[in-house]
Amino acid sequence: MRKRNPSRKKIKIEVQQTGEGVRIKTIYPDEEKSWFHSSKHSSWSVSYDIGMPAEAPVTVRNSFGSVDVAGVHGAADIENGYGTLIVRDAGTGRWTNAFGSIELNGAAGNVFVSDNNGSVQVADVKGTLEVRNRFGSITARNIQGAATITGGNGTVTLLDAASANITTSFGSVDARNIRGDLSVRDNNGNVEISSIGGAVDVTSSFGNVTFSDVRGHVNCTTNNGRVKGSSVTGASVTIRDSFGNIELDTVSGALDAETSMEKFMYATRAGASR
């Protein structure tokens, strides 16, 4: 553990040994807890370097700084603010940040990630993944379990997952190589989908929808955007569109498509019925 502080005589580091483990707490002076304390030149900082058994659980609560966690395979519960949160080679975990990015690379169990004002990048998760982010992009790769992603104001990119449920507003969605079913809800962004092993269910407004290489049923409802699909080998395709073109090519199953105000173009080389 390393401690740096120009006013270190005022700050206390409390270490408690309990039956559950070790608890480390930073205790600030009373005057530092207020935004309007009397000292005009007060300054402080505390940094911790902590080594612990890899399988031990860890809980961290931090504000105004960055957190870097590596090689912790026990259950983790990390809350951070005003700084980056970086995780490498973890186990099951709950990772939360505000006003800073989250980068998670490698998790052996189920993962929950939440951020408010920063980008989220997640890769190589062996369990399920749940991500929530309000103001920032979300990128997830190589998720062996199901992925549930809720975005707000940023792009969502998902590459390789068992199945996926994506909800976002004011951002595009790019989902590829999903082995099972995919559900997408987007309000103001383009949706691009390819290489889906199961069914696809898309609802979109004010954005184009493009899908290809879908091996299950396709259900698409959109307003004010173009729908373009190809290489659909599932049992059926159902499309409801308003104020946009529909372009389809190579649809193997039954087709039920309807658009208003624009045009419908349909070609097939797979013997589809219309």
C-alpha positions in Angstrom: 0.0 0.0 0.0 1.4 3.4 -1.0 0.2 6.7 0.4 1.0 10.2 -1.0 -0.5 13.3 0.4 0.9 16.8 1.0 -1.5 17.2 4.0 -1.0 13.6 5.1 -1.2 14.4 8.8 -4.8 15.3 8.4 -5.9 12.1 6.6 -6.2 8.7 8.3 -6.0 5.3 6.8 -8.1 2.8 8.8 -7.4 -0.9 8.4 -9.7 -3.4 10.2 -9.3 -7.2 10.3 -12.6 -9.0 10.5 -13.9 -12.5 10.1 -14.9 -11.6 6.5 -11.5 -10.2 5.6 -9.7 -6.9 5.6 -11.5 -3.5 5.4 -9.5 -0.5 4.4 -11.0 3.0 4.6 -9.8 6.5 4.0 -11.0 9.0 6.6 -10.8 12.6 5.4 -10.6 15.7 7.7 -14.0 17.2 8.5 -13.1 20.4 6.6 -12.3 18.4 3.5 -15.8 16.9 3.4 -17.3 20.3 2.5 -17.0 22.1 -0.8 -16.7 25.4 1.1 -14.0 24.8 3.7 -11.9 27.6 5.1 -8.5 26.6 3.7 -7.8 28.1 0.3 -4.7 26.0 -0.3 -5.9 22.6 0.9 -4.9 19.6 -1.3 -4.8 15.9 -0.7 -4.6 12.6 -2.5 -4.4 8.9 -1.5 -3.4 6.0 -3.7 -3.6 2.3 -2.9 -1.7 -0.6 -4.3 -3.2 -3.8 -2.8 -2.2 -7.4 -3.4 -4.7 -10.1 -2.4 -5.4 -13.8 -3.0 -6.7 -14.3 -6.6 -9.8 -16.2 -5.4 -10.8 -13.8 -2.6 -13.8 -11.5 -3.1 -13.3 -7.8 -3.3 -15.5 -4.7 -2.8 -14.3 -1.2 -3.7 -16.0 2.2 -3.3 -14.0 5.0 -4.8 -14.6 8.6 -5.9 -12.4 11.1 -7.9 -9.9 8.6 -9.2 -9.2 5.6 -11.3 -9.4 1.9 -10.4 -7.4 -0.9 -12.0 -8.2 -4.5 -11.2 -6.2 -7.5 -12.5 -6.2 -11.2 -11.7 -9.0 -11.1 -9.2 -11.1 -14.3 -9.8 -13.3 -14.0 -6.8 -16.6 -12.2 -6.8 -16.1 -8.4 -7.3 -18.3 -5.4 -6.6 -16.6 -2.2 -7.7 -18.1 1.3 -7.7 -16.1 4.2 -9.0 -16.6 7.8 -10.0 -14.8 10.5 -11.9 -12.1 8.2 -13.3 -11.4 5.2 -15.5 -12.3 1.7 -14.4 -10.0 -1.0 -16.0 -10.5 -4.7 -15.4 -8.4 -7.6 -16.7 -8.6 -11.3 -16.0 -11.6 -11.3 -13.6 -14.3 -13.7 -12.4 -17.9 -12.9 -11.7 -18.3 -9.2 -11.1 -20.4 -6.1 -10.8 -18.6 -3.0 -12.2 -20.1 0.5 -11.9 -18.6 3.8 -13.0 -19.8 7.4 -13.4 -18.1 10.2 -15.4 -15.4 7.8 -16.7 -14.9 4.9 -19.1 -15.0 1.2 -18.3 -12.7 -1.3 -20.0 -13.2 -5.0 -19.1 -11.1 -7.7 -20.8 -11.6 -11.2 -19.7 -14.1 -12.5 -17.2 -14.7 -16.1 -16.2 -18.3 -15.7 -15.0 -21.4 -13.5 -15.3 -20.8 -9.8 -15.5 -22.9 -6.7 -14.9 -21.5 -3.3 -16.1 -23.1 0.1 -15.5 -21.8 3.5 -16.6 -23.4 7.0 -16.8 -21.1 9.2 -18.7 -18.3 7.3 -20.5 -17.6 4.6 -23.1 -17.9 0.9 -22.2 -15.7 -1.8 -23.8 -16.1 -5.4 -22.8 -14.4 -8.5 -24.3 -14.0 -12.2 -23.6 -16.8 -13.0 -21.1 -17.4 -16.7 -20.4 -20.7 -16.1 -18.7 -23.7 -13.8 -19.4 -23.3 -10.0 -19.8 -25.5 -7.1 -18.8 -24.5 -3.6 -19.8 -26.3 -0.3 -19.0 -24.9 3.0 -20.2 -26.6 6.4 -20.5 -24.2 8.8 -22.3 -21.5 6.8 -24.1 -20.8 4.1 -26.7 -20.9 0.4 -25.9 -18.7 -2.2 -27.5 -18.9 -5.9 -26.6 -17.0 -8.8 -28.1 -16.9 -12.6 -27.7 -19.6 -13.1 -25.1 -20.2 -16.8 -24.5 -23.5 -16.3 -22.7 -26.5 -14.1 -23.4 -25.9 -10.4 -23.7 -28.4 -7.8 -22.5 -27.5 -4.2 -23.5 -29.3 -1.0 -22.6 -27.9 2.2 -24.1 -28.9 5.8 -24.2 -26.9 8.2 -26.3 -24.2 6.3 -28.1 -23.5 3.6 -30.6 -23.9 -0.1 -29.6 -21.6 -2.7 -31.2 -22.0 -6.4 -30.4 -19.8 -9.0 -32.0 -20.1 -12.7 -31.1 -22.6 -13.7 -28.4 -24.9 -16.6 -27.6 -28.0 -14.4 -27.9 -28.8 -10.7 -27.4 -31.3 -8.2 -26.3 -30.4 -4.6 -27.3 -32.3 -1.4 -26.4 -31.0 2.1 -27.1 -32.0 5.6 -28.1 -30.1 8.2 -30.2 -27.5 5.8 -31.4 -26.8 3.1 -34.1 -26.7 -0.6 -33.5 -24.3 -3.1 -35.1 -24.8 -6.7 -34.2 -23.0 -9.6 -35.8 -22.3 -13.3 -35.3 -25.1 -14.0 -32.8 -25.5 -17.7 -32.4 -29.1 -17.6 -31.1 -32.0 -15.1 -31.1 -31.6 -11.3 -31.4 -33.9 -8.5 -30.3 -33.3 -4.9 -31.0 -35.2 -1.8 -30.0 -33.8 1.5 -31.3 -35.4 4.9 -31.7 -33.0 7.2 -33.6 -30.3 5.3 -35.3 -29.5 2.8 -38.0 -29.6 -0.9 -37.3 -27.2 -3.3 -39.0 -27.5 -7.1 -38.4 -25.6 -10.0 -39.9 -24.9 -13.7 -39.3 -27.7 -14.5 -36.9 -28.3 -18.1 -36.0 -31.8 -17.7 -34.6 -34.7 -15.4 -34.9 -34.5 -11.6 -35.3 -37.0 -9.1 -33.9 -36.3 -5.4 -34.7 -38.3 -2.3 -33.8 -36.9 1.0 -35.1 -37.8 4.6 -35.7 -36.0 7.3 -37.7 -33.3 4.9 -38.9 -32.5 2.4 -41.6 -32.6 -1.4 -40.9 -30.2 -3.8 -42.7 -30.1 -7.5 -42.1 -28.3 -10.4 -43.8 -27.5 -14.1 -43.3 -30.4 -14.7 -40.8 -31.2 -18.4 -40.2 -34.4 -17.8 -38.2 -37.7 -15.9 -38.5 -37.4 -12.1 -39.1 -39.9 -9.7 -37.7 -39.2 -6.0 -38.5 -41.3 -2.9 -37.6 -39.9 0.5 -38.5 -40.9 4.1 -39.3 -39.2 6.7 -41.4 -36.4 4.4 -42.6 -35.3 2.0 -45.3 -35.4 -1.8 -44.8 -32.9 -3.9 -46.7 -32.6 -7.6 -46.2 -30.8 -10.6 -47.9 -30.0 -14.2 -47.4 -32.8 -15.1 -44.9 -33.2 -18.9 -44.6 -35.7 -19.0 -41.8 -39.4 -20.0 -42.0 -40.8 -16.5 -42.6 -40.1 -12.7 -42.9 -42.6 -10.1 -41.6 -42.0 -6.4 -42.3 -44.1 -3.4 -41.4 -42.6 -0.1 -42.6 -43.9 3.5 -42.9 -42.3 6.2 -45.1 -39.5 4.0 -46.3 -38.4 1.6 -49.1 -38.2 -2.2 -48.6 -35.6 -4.1 -50.5 -35.3 -7.9 -50.1 -33.2 -10.5 -51.9 -32.9 -14.3 -51.4 -35.7 -15.0 -48.9 -36.3 -18.8 -48.4 -39.5 -18.8 -46.3 -42.9 -17.1 -46.4 -42.9 -13.3 -46.9 -45.4 -10.8 -45.4 -44.2 -7.2 -46.1 -46.1 -3.9 -46.1 -45.0 -0.3 -46.6 -46.7 3.0 -47.0 -45.8 6.1 -49.1 -42.7 4.5 -50.8 -41.9 1.3 -52.8 -41.3 -2.4 -52.3 -38.6 -4.2 -54.3 -38.3 -8.0 -54.0 -36.1 -10.5 -55.7 -35.3 -14.1 -54.8 -33.1 -17.0 -55.9 -34.2 -19.4 -53.2 -37.8 -20.2 -54.2 -39.5 -18.0 -51.7 -43.2 -17.5 -51.7 -44.7 -14.0 -51.5 
